Every structure is written in structure tokens, then in C-alpha cells.
Amino acid sequence: LPRIGWFDPLMKRALALTFVQYNDGDTVGHVLAYMTLLPVCLVVGYVTVILFRRELHPITTLVGQGLNELLNGVFKNMAREDRPPGSDKDDFGMPSNHAQFMGFFVAYVVAFLLVQR
């Protein structure tokens, strides 16, 4: 195909945010592939609540999640663990972004519920 302005058909990439692979016919893998989108849904939820309610609690939670992501990058550069063979990503694999993101969220919710008692 010919190049048309900024469009070059040979220079395509997958959107890494949602590019999840699972075995065809694996129902559990299919469900877990969708579950990897939970952090994205949580951030959309945070932003929605912040825009409509304008409360300090969701703002601090979102800031905490952001700081947690920065900390994850520091940990990845310290550990320098390669991803498993066959991975399409080229950054370090451990600690897992999803696991640390959800770990922060669960710890925050548990702490919040304990304080509210």
C-alpha cells in the first residue's frame, strides 16, 4: 500500500494498554483477560467521581495510585527482571503493574473501611 501523509500501513503497533492474549477456547483465560482491564475501569471511576462529587477522598486515592505507579517504575528498574519468553512487551516484568495497582487499591479500601468502623 502507498504512504498517504501520516498514514503508513507498515508502521502499525498494538495498543499495549489492552493487548492481552489468551488461549482460544479458554473460558477462564477469557474472563481473566477482561479482568486485566479493572485498573483502567478504576481510574475512569476515580476521575468520574472527582468530576461529579469534588470530594477530597477520591482525589487522594487517585494521587496515591499515581504515586504507586511511579514507585512501581522505580522497583522495576531496581529488580530488572525480564518478562517471560514470548512476551510482546520490552520493559521489565517484575513487579507486575496490575498486581501492584490492585494491591494498593485493596489495601486502601481495607484501611478506609477499618477507619470508618
Biopython code that builds the backbone (N, CA, C, O; Angstrom):
import numpy as np
from Bio.PDB.StructureBuilder import StructureBuilder

atoms = [
    (1, "LEU", "N", (0.839, -1.194, 0.000)),
    (1, "LEU", "CA", (0.000, 0.000, 0.000)),
    (1, "LEU", "C", (0.877, 1.248, 0.000)),
    (1, "LEU", "O", (1.940, 1.255, 0.621)),
    (2, "PRO", "N", (0.454, 2.286, -0.677)),
    (2, "PRO", "CA", (1.242, 3.522, -0.706)),
    (2, "PRO", "C", (1.093, 4.307, 0.604)),
    (2, "PRO", "O", (0.095, 4.179, 1.313)),
    (3, "ARG", "N", (2.099, 5.113, 0.902)),
    (3, "ARG", "CA", (2.021, 6.001, 2.061)),
    (3, "ARG", "C", (1.111, 7.169, 1.719)),
    (3, "ARG", "O", (1.207, 7.748, 0.637)),
    (4, "ILE", "N", (0.242, 7.504, 2.633)),
    (4, "ILE", "CA", (-0.669, 8.629, 2.437)),
    (4, "ILE", "C", (-0.473, 9.573, 3.618)),
    (4, "ILE", "O", (-1.032, 9.341, 4.690)),
    (5, "GLY", "N", (0.303, 10.619, 3.441)),
    (5, "GLY", "CA", (0.547, 11.582, 4.514)),
    (5, "GLY", "C", (1.157, 10.907, 5.731)),
    (5, "GLY", "O", (2.222, 10.298, 5.631)),
    (6, "TRP", "N", (0.499, 11.004, 6.875)),
    (6, "TRP", "CA", (0.984, 10.433, 8.138)),
    (6, "TRP", "C", (0.691, 8.945, 8.244)),
    (6, "TRP", "O", (1.209, 8.272, 9.136)),
    (7, "PHE", "N", (-0.138, 8.423, 7.340)),
    (7, "PHE", "CA", (-0.549, 7.025, 7.424)),
    (7, "PHE", "C", (0.438, 6.134, 6.690)),
    (7, "PHE", "O", (0.604, 6.248, 5.476)),
    (8, "ASP", "N", (1.087, 5.253, 7.424)),
    (8, "ASP", "CA", (1.995, 4.279, 6.830)),
    (8, "ASP", "C", (1.489, 2.900, 7.256)),
    (8, "ASP", "O", (1.607, 2.551, 8.430)),
    (9, "PRO", "N", (0.934, 2.111, 6.346)),
    (9, "PRO", "CA", (0.339, 0.826, 6.722)),
    (9, "PRO", "C", (1.350, -0.173, 7.286)),
    (9, "PRO", "O", (0.947, -1.148, 7.920)),
    (10, "LEU", "N", (2.639, 0.039, 7.076)),
    (10, "LEU", "CA", (3.640, -0.897, 7.591)),
    (10, "LEU", "C", (4.080, -0.564, 9.011)),
    (10, "LEU", "O", (4.797, -1.357, 9.620)),
    (11, "MET", "N", (3.682, 0.568, 9.556)),
    (11, "MET", "CA", (4.129, 1.007, 10.868)),
    (11, "MET", "C", (2.980, 0.954, 11.878)),
    (11, "MET", "O", (2.650, 1.967, 12.495)),
    (12, "LYS", "N", (2.387, -0.194, 12.045)),
    (12, "LYS", "CA", (1.293, -0.343, 12.993)),
    (12, "LYS", "C", (1.797, -1.017, 14.251)),
    (12, "LYS", "O", (2.709, -1.843, 14.198)),
    (13, "ARG", "N", (1.205, -0.667, 15.386)),
    (13, "ARG", "CA", (1.541, -1.270, 16.668)),
    (13, "ARG", "C", (0.249, -1.599, 17.403)),
    (13, "ARG", "O", (-0.787, -0.977, 17.169)),
    (14, "ALA", "N", (0.319, -2.556, 18.271)),
    (14, "ALA", "CA", (-0.834, -2.883, 19.104)),
    (14, "ALA", "C", (-0.909, -1.878, 20.243)),
    (14, "ALA", "O", (0.122, -1.420, 20.737)),
    (15, "LEU", "N", (-2.104, -1.536, 20.657)),
    (15, "LEU", "CA", (-2.292, -0.684, 21.817)),
    (15, "LEU", "C", (-1.987, -1.522, 23.051)),
    (15, "LEU", "O", (-2.780, -2.381, 23.435)),
    (16, "ALA", "N", (-0.850, -1.275, 23.664)),
    (16, "ALA", "CA", (-0.357, -2.131, 24.749)),
    (16, "ALA", "C", (-1.268, -2.113, 25.969)),
    (16, "ALA", "O", (-1.260, -3.057, 26.759)),
    (17, "LEU", "N", (-2.051, -1.055, 26.131)),
    (17, "LEU", "CA", (-2.918, -0.948, 27.295)),
    (17, "LEU", "C", (-3.938, -2.086, 27.347)),
    (17, "LEU", "O", (-4.268, -2.572, 28.428)),
    (18, "THR", "N", (-4.432, -2.506, 26.200)),
    (18, "THR", "CA", (-5.483, -3.521, 26.179)),
    (18, "THR", "C", (-5.086, -4.774, 25.417)),
    (18, "THR", "O", (-5.934, -5.636, 25.182)),
    (19, "PHE", "N", (-3.840, -4.901, 25.028)),
    (19, "PHE", "CA", (-3.408, -6.057, 24.241)),
    (19, "PHE", "C", (-3.102, -7.225, 25.177)),
    (19, "PHE", "O", (-2.008, -7.323, 25.731)),
    (20, "VAL", "N", (-4.073, -8.094, 25.342)),
    (20, "VAL", "CA", (-3.944, -9.250, 26.226)),
    (20, "VAL", "C", (-4.204, -10.498, 25.399)),
    (20, "VAL", "O", (-5.183, -10.561, 24.656)),
    (21, "GLN", "N", (-3.335, -11.486, 25.523)),
    (21, "GLN", "CA", (-3.507, -12.733, 24.790)),
    (21, "GLN", "C", (-3.932, -13.846, 25.740)),
    (21, "GLN", "O", (-3.504, -13.898, 26.893)),
    (22, "TYR", "N", (-4.769, -14.722, 25.241)),
    (22, "TYR", "CA", (-5.173, -15.914, 25.978)),
    (22, "TYR", "C", (-5.442, -17.015, 24.964)),
    (22, "TYR", "O", (-5.662, -16.741, 23.785)),
    (23, "ASN", "N", (-5.425, -18.254, 25.422)),
    (23, "ASN", "CA", (-5.626, -19.382, 24.523)),
    (23, "ASN", "C", (-7.064, -19.437, 24.029)),
    (23, "ASN", "O", (-8.001, -19.264, 24.808)),
    (24, "ASP", "N", (-7.234, -19.675, 22.745)),
    (24, "ASP", "CA", (-8.554, -19.772, 22.148)),
    (24, "ASP", "C", (-9.329, -20.911, 22.796)),
    (24, "ASP", "O", (-8.823, -22.028, 22.897)),
    (25, "GLY", "N", (-10.544, -20.638, 23.234)),
    (25, "GLY", "CA", (-11.374, -21.651, 23.867)),
    (25, "GLY", "C", (-11.202, -21.743, 25.373)),
    (25, "GLY", "O", (-11.914, -22.514, 26.017)),
    (26, "ASP", "N", (-10.281, -20.984, 25.958)),
    (26, "ASP", "CA", (-10.037, -20.995, 27.397)),
    (26, "ASP", "C", (-10.950, -19.973, 28.060)),
    (26, "ASP", "O", (-10.675, -18.773, 28.029)),
    (27, "THR", "N", (-12.040, -20.453, 28.662)),
    (27, "THR", "CA", (-13.031, -19.565, 29.269)),
    (27, "THR", "C", (-12.446, -18.790, 30.440)),
    (27, "THR", "O", (-12.695, -17.592, 30.578)),
    (28, "VAL", "N", (-11.670, -19.464, 31.287)),
    (28, "VAL", "CA", (-11.057, -18.787, 32.432)),
    (28, "VAL", "C", (-10.082, -17.722, 31.936)),
    (28, "VAL", "O", (-10.058, -16.609, 32.463)),
    (29, "GLY", "N", (-9.282, -18.056, 30.929)),
    (29, "GLY", "CA", (-8.362, -17.081, 30.356)),
    (29, "GLY", "C", (-9.085, -15.885, 29.770)),
    (29, "GLY", "O", (-8.606, -14.755, 29.866)),
    (30, "HIS", "N", (-10.251, -16.134, 29.155)),
    (30, "HIS", "CA", (-11.052, -15.053, 28.584)),
    (30, "HIS", "C", (-11.539, -14.107, 29.683)),
    (30, "HIS", "O", (-11.451, -12.887, 29.546)),
    (31, "VAL", "N", (-12.052, -14.681, 30.770)),
    (31, "VAL", "CA", (-12.527, -13.863, 31.904)),
    (31, "VAL", "C", (-11.356, -13.082, 32.510)),
    (31, "VAL", "O", (-11.483, -11.891, 32.796)),
    (32, "LEU", "N", (-10.216, -13.754, 32.704)),
    (32, "LEU", "CA", (-9.052, -13.083, 33.285)),
    (32, "LEU", "C", (-8.513, -11.993, 32.361)),
    (32, "LEU", "O", (-7.994, -10.983, 32.837)),
    (33, "ALA", "N", (-8.628, -12.184, 31.049)),
    (33, "ALA", "CA", (-8.201, -11.147, 30.107)),
    (33, "ALA", "C", (-9.027, -9.882, 30.305)),
    (33, "ALA", "O", (-8.489, -8.775, 30.265)),
    (34, "TYR", "N", (-10.322, -10.038, 30.516)),
    (34, "TYR", "CA", (-11.162, -8.872, 30.797)),
    (34, "TYR", "C", (-10.845, -8.269, 32.163)),
    (34, "TYR", "O", (-10.934, -7.055, 32.348)),
    (35, "MET", "N", (-10.476, -9.118, 33.114)),
    (35, "MET", "CA", (-10.153, -8.607, 34.453)),
    (35, "MET", "C", (-8.898, -7.739, 34.442)),
    (35, "MET", "O", (-8.717, -6.919, 35.342)),
    (36, "THR", "N", (-8.032, -7.900, 33.453)),
    (36, "THR", "CA", (-6.853, -7.049, 33.377)),
    (36, "THR", "C", (-7.228, -5.598, 33.084)),
    (36, "THR", "O", (-6.401, -4.699, 33.240)),
    (37, "LEU", "N", (-8.455, -5.368, 32.666)),
    (37, "LEU", "CA", (-8.921, -4.004, 32.414)),
    (37, "LEU", "C", (-9.451, -3.319, 33.673)),
    (37, "LEU", "O", (-9.817, -2.145, 33.617)),
    (38, "LEU", "N", (-9.503, -4.024, 34.811)),
    (38, "LEU", "CA", (-10.009, -3.426, 36.046)),
    (38, "LEU", "C", (-9.263, -2.154, 36.450)),
    (38, "LEU", "O", (-9.914, -1.188, 36.850)),
    (39, "PRO", "N", (-7.919, -2.104, 36.367)),
    (39, "PRO", "CA", (-7.257, -0.844, 36.715)),
    (39, "PRO", "C", (-7.709, 0.332, 35.850)),
    (39, "PRO", "O", (-7.840, 1.450, 36.350)),
    (40, "VAL", "N", (-7.947, 0.096, 34.573)),
    (40, "VAL", "CA", (-8.425, 1.162, 33.692)),
    (40, "VAL", "C", (-9.808, 1.611, 34.146)),
    (40, "VAL", "O", (-10.092, 2.807, 34.202)),
    (41, "CYS", "N", (-10.665, 0.650, 34.468)),
    (41, "CYS", "CA", (-12.014, 0.976, 34.946)),
    (41, "CYS", "C", (-11.961, 1.755, 36.257)),
    (41, "CYS", "O", (-12.742, 2.684, 36.455)),
    (42, "LEU", "N", (-11.048, 1.385, 37.151)),
    (42, "LEU", "CA", (-10.921, 2.101, 38.420)),
    (42, "LEU", "C", (-10.502, 3.546, 38.207)),
    (42, "LEU", "O", (-11.046, 4.444, 38.850)),
    (43, "VAL", "N", (-9.551, 3.789, 37.323)),
    (43, "VAL", "CA", (-9.110, 5.163, 37.067)),
    (43, "VAL", "C", (-10.249, 5.973, 36.457)),
    (43, "VAL", "O", (-10.445, 7.131, 36.826)),
    (44, "VAL", "N", (-11.001, 5.386, 35.534)),
    (44, "VAL", "CA", (-12.163, 6.075, 34.965)),
    (44, "VAL", "C", (-13.170, 6.380, 36.066)),
    (44, "VAL", "O", (-13.758, 7.461, 36.094)),
    (45, "GLY", "N", (-13.369, 5.427, 36.974)),
    (45, "GLY", "CA", (-14.272, 5.654, 38.109)),
    (45, "GLY", "C", (-13.780, 6.771, 39.018)),
    (45, "GLY", "O", (-14.566, 7.624, 39.432)),
    (46, "TYR", "N", (-12.484, 6.775, 39.333)),
    (46, "TYR", "CA", (-11.916, 7.850, 40.159)),
    (46, "TYR", "C", (-12.174, 9.211, 39.530)),
    (46, "TYR", "O", (-12.666, 10.128, 40.187)),
    (47, "VAL", "N", (-11.835, 9.334, 38.247)),
    (47, "VAL", "CA", (-11.977, 10.617, 37.563)),
    (47, "VAL", "C", (-13.442, 11.039, 37.507)),
    (47, "VAL", "O", (-13.756, 12.215, 37.690)),
    (48, "THR", "N", (-14.332, 10.094, 37.258)),
    (48, "THR", "CA", (-15.763, 10.410, 37.208)),
    (48, "THR", "C", (-16.259, 10.919, 38.552)),
    (48, "THR", "O", (-16.963, 11.927, 38.613)),
    (49, "VAL", "N", (-15.895, 10.228, 39.636)),
    (49, "VAL", "CA", (-16.321, 10.651, 40.971)),
    (49, "VAL", "C", (-15.717, 12.015, 41.307)),
    (49, "VAL", "O", (-16.398, 12.867, 41.879)),
    (50, "ILE", "N", (-14.453, 12.229, 40.959)),
    (50, "ILE", "CA", (-13.811, 13.524, 41.232)),
    (50, "ILE", "C", (-14.537, 14.646, 40.502)),
    (50, "ILE", "O", (-14.789, 15.700, 41.085)),
    (51, "LEU", "N", (-14.875, 14.431, 39.230)),
    (51, "LEU", "CA", (-15.538, 15.473, 38.448)),
    (51, "LEU", "C", (-16.946, 15.778, 38.945)),
    (51, "LEU", "O", (-17.368, 16.934, 38.939)),
    (52, "PHE", "N", (-17.676, 14.755, 39.375)),
    (52, "PHE", "CA", (-19.069, 14.972, 39.750)),
    (52, "PHE", "C", (-19.273, 15.258, 41.233)),
    (52, "PHE", "O", (-20.220, 15.960, 41.587)),
    (53, "ARG", "N", (-18.412, 14.735, 42.115)),
    (53, "ARG", "CA", (-18.614, 14.927, 43.553)),
    (53, "ARG", "C", (-17.668, 15.956, 44.153)),
    (53, "ARG", "O", (-18.004, 16.600, 45.147)),
    (54, "ARG", "N", (-16.484, 16.117, 43.560)),
    (54, "ARG", "CA", (-15.462, 17.059, 44.015)),
    (54, "ARG", "C", (-15.134, 16.883, 45.499)),
    (54, "ARG", "O", (-15.097, 17.848, 46.263)),
    (55, "GLU", "N", (-14.897, 15.626, 45.888)),
    (55, "GLU", "CA", (-14.528, 15.325, 47.271)),
    (55, "GLU", "C", (-13.031, 15.027, 47.344)),
    (55, "GLU", "O", (-12.422, 14.600, 46.364)),
    (56, "LEU", "N", (-12.457, 15.256, 48.509)),
    (56, "LEU", "CA", (-11.031, 15.075, 48.701)),
    (56, "LEU", "C", (-10.625, 13.600, 48.709)),
    (56, "LEU", "O", (-9.544, 13.257, 48.232)),
    (57, "HIS", "N", (-11.471, 12.736, 49.239)),
    (57, "HIS", "CA", (-11.124, 11.311, 49.365)),
    (57, "HIS", "C", (-10.758, 10.660, 48.020)),
    (57, "HIS", "O", (-9.694, 10.049, 47.922)),
    (58, "PRO", "N", (-11.599, 10.770, 46.985)),
    (58, "PRO", "CA", (-11.202, 10.157, 45.705)),
    (58, "PRO", "C", (-9.975, 10.817, 45.080)),
    (58, "PRO", "O", (-9.214, 10.162, 44.368)),
    (59, "ILE", "N", (-9.779, 12.110, 45.343)),
    (59, "ILE", "CA", (-8.592, 12.791, 44.813)),
    (59, "ILE", "C", (-7.337, 12.197, 45.453)),
    (59, "ILE", "O", (-6.359, 11.922, 44.758)),
    (60, "THR", "N", (-7.360, 11.999, 46.774)),
    (60, "THR", "CA", (-6.188, 11.427, 47.446)),
    (60, "THR", "C", (-5.960, 9.981, 47.009)),
    (60, "THR", "O", (-4.817, 9.534, 46.906)),
    (61, "THR", "N", (-7.031, 9.262, 46.757)),
    (61, "THR", "CA", (-6.890, 7.887, 46.276)),
    (61, "THR", "C", (-6.224, 7.863, 44.904)),
    (61, "THR", "O", (-5.320, 7.061, 44.670)),
    (62, "LEU", "N", (-6.659, 8.730, 44.001)),
    (62, "LEU", "CA", (-6.075, 8.789, 42.659)),
    (62, "LEU", "C", (-4.611, 9.239, 42.716)),
    (62, "LEU", "O", (-3.770, 8.707, 41.993)),
    (63, "VAL", "N", (-4.312, 10.207, 43.568)),
    (63, "VAL", "CA", (-2.921, 10.641, 43.722)),
    (63, "VAL", "C", (-2.083, 9.491, 44.278)),
    (63, "VAL", "O", (-0.957, 9.275, 43.832)),
    (64, "GLY", "N", (-2.623, 8.752, 45.249)),
    (64, "GLY", "CA", (-1.922, 7.590, 45.797)),
    (64, "GLY", "C", (-1.660, 6.539, 44.730)),
    (64, "GLY", "O", (-0.578, 5.955, 44.689)),
    (65, "GLN", "N", (-2.639, 6.293, 43.868)),
    (65, "GLN", "CA", (-2.457, 5.327, 42.780)),
    (65, "GLN", "C", (-1.368, 5.803, 41.832)),
    (65, "GLN", "O", (-0.548, 5.008, 41.373)),
    (66, "GLY", "N", (-1.357, 7.104, 41.537)),
    (66, "GLY", "CA", (-0.323, 7.652, 40.662)),
    (66, "GLY", "C", (1.068, 7.514, 41.259)),
    (66, "GLY", "O", (2.013, 7.135, 40.567)),
    (67, "LEU", "N", (1.192, 7.823, 42.552)),
    (67, "LEU", "CA", (2.479, 7.661, 43.229)),
    (67, "LEU", "C", (2.893, 6.193, 43.276)),
    (67, "LEU", "O", (4.076, 5.870, 43.164)),
    (68, "ASN", "N", (1.915, 5.313, 43.440)),
    (68, "ASN", "CA", (2.180, 3.881, 43.436)),
    (68, "ASN", "C", (2.733, 3.430, 42.085)),
    (68, "ASN", "O", (3.630, 2.588, 42.034)),
    (69, "GLU", "N", (2.207, 3.981, 40.996)),
    (69, "GLU", "CA", (2.713, 3.645, 39.663)),
    (69, "GLU", "C", (4.154, 4.132, 39.476)),
    (69, "GLU", "O", (4.975, 3.436, 38.878)),
    (70, "LEU", "N", (4.456, 5.332, 39.990)),
    (70, "LEU", "CA", (5.831, 5.820, 39.933)),
    (70, "LEU", "C", (6.760, 4.910, 40.727)),
    (70, "LEU", "O", (7.863, 4.593, 40.282)),
    (71, "LEU", "N", (6.308, 4.495, 41.900)),
    (71, "LEU", "CA", (7.088, 3.582, 42.734)),
    (71, "LEU", "C", (7.295, 2.246, 42.023)),
    (71, "LEU", "O", (8.357, 1.636, 42.143)),
    (72, "ASN", "N", (6.290, 1.794, 41.289)),
    (72, "ASN", "CA", (6.411, 0.555, 40.532)),
    (72, "ASN", "C", (7.528, 0.667, 39.492)),
    (72, "ASN", "O", (8.293, -0.277, 39.297)),
    (73, "GLY", "N", (7.620, 1.819, 38.827)),
    (73, "GLY", "CA", (8.696, 2.029, 37.859)),
    (73, "GLY", "C", (10.067, 1.987, 38.513)),
    (73, "GLY", "O", (11.017, 1.454, 37.940)),
    (74, "VAL", "N", (10.170, 2.544, 39.706)),
    (74, "VAL", "CA", (11.438, 2.506, 40.447)),
    (74, "VAL", "C", (11.787, 1.063, 40.796)),
    (74, "VAL", "O", (12.927, 0.635, 40.616)),
    (75, "PHE", "N", (10.801, 0.313, 41.295)),
    (75, "PHE", "CA", (11.031, -1.091, 41.649)),
    (75, "PHE", "C", (11.444, -1.906, 40.429)),
    (75, "PHE", "O", (12.337, -2.749, 40.521)),
    (76, "LYS", "N", (10.796, -1.660, 39.277)),
    (76, "LYS", "CA", (11.140, -2.392, 38.053)),
    (76, "LYS", "C", (12.595, -2.132, 37.649)),
    (76, "LYS", "O", (13.309, -3.052, 37.250)),
    (77, "ASN", "N", (13.019, -0.886, 37.755)),
    (77, "ASN", "CA", (14.400, -0.562, 37.388)),
    (77, "ASN", "C", (15.405, -1.111, 38.398)),
    (77, "ASN", "O", (16.553, -1.374, 38.041)),
    (78, "MET", "N", (14.993, -1.286, 39.644)),
    (78, "MET", "CA", (15.882, -1.878, 40.641)),
    (78, "MET", "C", (15.997, -3.387, 40.433)),
    (78, "MET", "O", (17.094, -3.944, 40.489)),
    (79, "ALA", "N", (14.858, -4.048, 40.194)),
    (79, "ALA", "CA", (14.841, -5.511, 40.067)),
    (79, "ALA", "C", (15.356, -5.963, 38.694)),
    (79, "ALA", "O", (16.072, -6.959, 38.603)),
    (80, "ARG", "N", (15.000, -5.245, 37.638)),
    (80, "ARG", "CA", (15.421, -5.566, 36.260)),
    (80, "ARG", "C", (15.150, -7.020, 35.867)),
    (80, "ARG", "O", (15.995, -7.680, 35.263)),
    (81, "GLU", "N", (13.973, -7.501, 36.214)),
    (81, "GLU", "CA", (13.574, -8.872, 35.875)),
    (81, "GLU", "C", (12.966, -8.883, 34.475)),
    (81, "GLU", "O", (12.043, -8.121, 34.185)),
    (82, "ASP", "N", (13.485, -9.746, 33.619)),
    (82, "ASP", "CA", (12.952, -9.858, 32.265)),
    (82, "ASP", "C", (11.553, -10.461, 32.277)),
    (82, "ASP", "O", (11.171, -11.189, 33.193)),
    (83, "ARG", "N", (10.810, -10.137, 31.237)),
    (83, "ARG", "CA", (9.485, -10.748, 31.065)),
    (83, "ARG", "C", (9.674, -12.181, 30.589)),
    (83, "ARG", "O", (10.749, -12.538, 30.105)),
    (84, "PRO", "N", (8.640, -13.003, 30.722)),
    (84, "PRO", "CA", (8.752, -14.390, 30.246)),
    (84, "PRO", "C", (9.017, -14.443, 28.747)),
    (84, "PRO", "O", (8.658, -13.513, 28.024)),
    (85, "PRO", "N", (9.639, -15.515, 28.273)),
    (85, "PRO", "CA", (9.890, -15.652, 26.828)),
    (85, "PRO", "C", (8.586, -15.592, 26.034)),
    (85, "PRO", "O", (7.570, -16.153, 26.443)),
    (86, "GLY", "N", (8.632, -14.913, 24.911)),
    (86, "GLY", "CA", (7.454, -14.791, 24.057)),
    (86, "GLY", "C", (6.624, -13.555, 24.333)),
    (86, "GLY", "O", (5.638, -13.310, 23.638)),
    (87, "SER", "N", (7.000, -12.765, 25.337)),
    (87, "SER", "CA", (6.253, -11.554, 25.651)),
    (87, "SER", "C", (6.457, -10.514, 24.564)),
    (87, "SER", "O", (7.551, -10.384, 24.016)),
    (88, "ASP", "N", (5.400, -9.776, 24.255)),
    (88, "ASP", "CA", (5.475, -8.737, 23.238)),
    (88, "ASP", "C", (5.973, -7.406, 23.797)),
    (88, "ASP", "O", (6.291, -6.494, 23.034)),
    (89, "LYS", "N", (6.044, -7.291, 25.111)),
    (89, "LYS", "CA", (6.494, -6.043, 25.723)),
    (89, "LYS", "C", (7.994, -6.057, 25.916)),
    (89, "LYS", "O", (8.601, -7.117, 26.067)),
    (90, "ASP", "N", (8.589, -4.877, 25.910)),
    (90, "ASP", "CA", (10.039, -4.813, 26.029)),
    (90, "ASP", "C", (10.521, -4.199, 27.342)),
    (90, "ASP", "O", (11.726, -4.040, 27.536)),
    (91, "ASP", "N", (9.599, -3.851, 28.251)),
    (91, "ASP", "CA", (10.040, -3.323, 29.542)),
    (91, "ASP", "C", (10.241, -4.476, 30.526)),
    (91, "ASP", "O", (10.011, -5.637, 30.188)),
    (92, "PHE", "N", (10.667, -4.153, 31.729)),
    (92, "PHE", "CA", (10.876, -5.189, 32.742)),
    (92, "PHE", "C", (9.526, -5.711, 33.238)),
    (92, "PHE", "O", (8.520, -5.002, 33.190)),
    (93, "GLY", "N", (9.516, -6.960, 33.716)),
    (93, "GLY", "CA", (8.266, -7.603, 34.074)),
    (93, "GLY", "C", (7.884, -7.558, 35.532)),
    (93, "GLY", "O", (6.695, -7.560, 35.853)),
    (94, "MET", "N", (8.849, -7.517, 36.425)),
    (94, "MET", "CA", (8.539, -7.575, 37.855)),
    (94, "MET", "C", (8.969, -6.292, 38.525)),
    (94, "MET", "O", (10.029, -5.759, 38.193)),
    (95, "PRO", "N", (8.197, -5.781, 39.443)),
    (95, "PRO", "CA", (6.889, -6.247, 39.895)),
    (95, "PRO", "C", (5.800, -5.911, 38.874)),
    (95, "PRO", "O", (5.925, -4.972, 38.088)),
    (96, "SER", "N", (4.747, -6.695, 38.910)),
    (96, "SER", "CA", (3.647, -6.551, 37.966)),
    (96, "SER", "C", (2.902, -5.236, 38.208)),
    (96, "SER", "O", (2.551, -4.915, 39.343)),
    (97, "ASN", "N", (2.666, -4.483, 37.139)),
    (97, "ASN", "CA", (1.897, -3.237, 37.254)),
    (97, "ASN", "C", (0.491, -3.510, 37.777)),
    (97, "ASN", "O", (0.009, -2.833, 38.684)),
    (98, "HIS", "N", (-0.162, -4.520, 37.187)),
    (98, "HIS", "CA", (-1.539, -4.822, 37.586)),
    (98, "HIS", "C", (-1.600, -5.275, 39.038)),
    (98, "HIS", "O", (-2.463, -4.829, 39.795)),
    (99, "ALA", "N", (-0.697, -6.153, 39.425)),
    (99, "ALA", "CA", (-0.726, -6.667, 40.798)),
    (99, "ALA", "C", (-0.469, -5.560, 41.808)),
    (99, "ALA", "O", (-1.144, -5.488, 42.835)),
    (100, "GLN", "N", (0.500, -4.695, 41.526)),
    (100, "GLN", "CA", (0.788, -3.617, 42.466)),
    (100, "GLN", "C", (-0.350, -2.606, 42.493)),
    (100, "GLN", "O", (-0.700, -2.101, 43.560)),
    (101, "PHE", "N", (-0.937, -2.299, 41.328)),
    (101, "PHE", "CA", (-2.068, -1.372, 41.258)),
    (101, "PHE", "C", (-3.230, -1.889, 42.088)),
    (101, "PHE", "O", (-3.779, -1.168, 42.920)),
    (102, "MET", "N", (-3.604, -3.151, 41.857)),
    (102, "MET", "CA", (-4.743, -3.715, 42.587)),
    (102, "MET", "C", (-4.401, -3.925, 44.062)),
    (102, "MET", "O", (-5.272, -3.799, 44.923)),
    (103, "GLY", "N", (-3.133, -4.244, 44.361)),
    (103, "GLY", "CA", (-2.715, -4.378, 45.756)),
    (103, "GLY", "C", (-2.884, -3.073, 46.508)),
    (103, "GLY", "O", (-3.361, -3.072, 47.643)),
    (104, "PHE", "N", (-2.499, -1.954, 45.893)),
    (104, "PHE", "CA", (-2.690, -0.644, 46.511)),
    (104, "PHE", "C", (-4.174, -0.379, 46.717)),
    (104, "PHE", "O", (-4.586, 0.067, 47.787)),
    (105, "PHE", "N", (-4.977, -0.654, 45.694)),
    (105, "PHE", "CA", (-6.420, -0.401, 45.787)),
    (105, "PHE", "C", (-7.045, -1.194, 46.929)),
    (105, "PHE", "O", (-7.813, -0.644, 47.719)),
    (106, "VAL", "N", (-6.723, -2.484, 47.022)),
    (106, "VAL", "CA", (-7.297, -3.325, 48.083)),
    (106, "VAL", "C", (-6.831, -2.849, 49.457)),
    (106, "VAL", "O", (-7.633, -2.768, 50.387)),
    (107, "ALA", "N", (-5.546, -2.536, 49.591)),
    (107, "ALA", "CA", (-5.027, -2.055, 50.875)),
    (107, "ALA", "C", (-5.699, -0.743, 51.270)),
    (107, "ALA", "O", (-6.024, -0.535, 52.439)),
    (108, "TYR", "N", (-5.905, 0.134, 50.303)),
    (108, "TYR", "CA", (-6.553, 1.417, 50.573)),
    (108, "TYR", "C", (-8.005, 1.210, 51.011)),
    (108, "TYR", "O", (-8.461, 1.834, 51.969)),
    (109, "VAL", "N", (-8.723, 0.342, 50.316)),
    (109, "VAL", "CA", (-10.128, 0.090, 50.674)),
    (109, "VAL", "C", (-10.222, -0.547, 52.060)),
    (109, "VAL", "O", (-11.080, -0.157, 52.853)),
    (110, "VAL", "N", (-9.365, -1.511, 52.367)),
    (110, "VAL", "CA", (-9.387, -2.153, 53.691)),
    (110, "VAL", "C", (-9.086, -1.121, 54.775)),
    (110, "VAL", "O", (-9.779, -1.066, 55.791)),
    (111, "ALA", "N", (-8.050, -0.300, 54.560)),
    (111, "ALA", "CA", (-7.713, 0.732, 55.548)),
    (111, "ALA", "C", (-8.865, 1.714, 55.716)),
    (111, "ALA", "O", (-9.176, 2.116, 56.837)),
    (112, "PHE", "N", (-9.495, 2.102, 54.622)),
    (112, "PHE", "CA", (-10.625, 3.032, 54.685)),
    (112, "PHE", "C", (-11.783, 2.422, 55.472)),
    (112, "PHE", "O", (-12.387, 3.095, 56.307)),
    (113, "LEU", "N", (-12.093, 1.158, 55.210)),
    (113, "LEU", "CA", (-13.198, 0.507, 55.921)),
    (113, "LEU", "C", (-12.895, 0.335, 57.409)),
    (113, "LEU", "O", (-13.793, 0.470, 58.241)),
    (114, "LEU", "N", (-11.647, 0.040, 57.751)),
    (114, "LEU", "CA", (-11.277, -0.099, 59.154)),
    (114, "LEU", "C", (-11.377, 1.245, 59.886)),
    (114, "LEU", "O", (-11.775, 1.278, 61.051)),
    (115, "VAL", "N", (-11.029, 2.330, 59.238)),
    (115, "VAL", "CA", (-11.121, 3.650, 59.854)),
    (115, "VAL", "C", (-12.578, 4.056, 60.021)),
    (115, "VAL", "O", (-12.921, 4.735, 60.988)),
    (116, "GLN", "N", (-13.440, 3.653, 59.094)),
    (116, "GLN", "CA", (-14.854, 4.026, 59.138)),
    (116, "GLN", "C", (-15.648, 3.276, 60.217)),
    (116, "GLN", "O", (-16.769, 3.666, 60.545)),
    (117, "ARG", "N", (-15.071, 2.206, 60.765)),
    (117, "ARG", "CA", (-15.801, 1.414, 61.771)),
    (117, "ARG", "C", (-16.030, 2.195, 62.975)),
    (117, "ARG", "O", (-16.628, 1.698, 63.930)),
]
sb = StructureBuilder()
sb.init_structure("model")
sb.init_model(0)
sb.init_chain("A")
sb.init_seg("    ")
for serial, (resi, resn, name, xyz) in enumerate(atoms, 1):
    if name == "N":
        sb.init_residue(resn, " ", resi, " ")
    sb.init_atom(name, np.array(xyz, "f"), 0.0, 1.0, " ", f" {name:<3s}", serial, name[0])
structure = sb.get_structure()
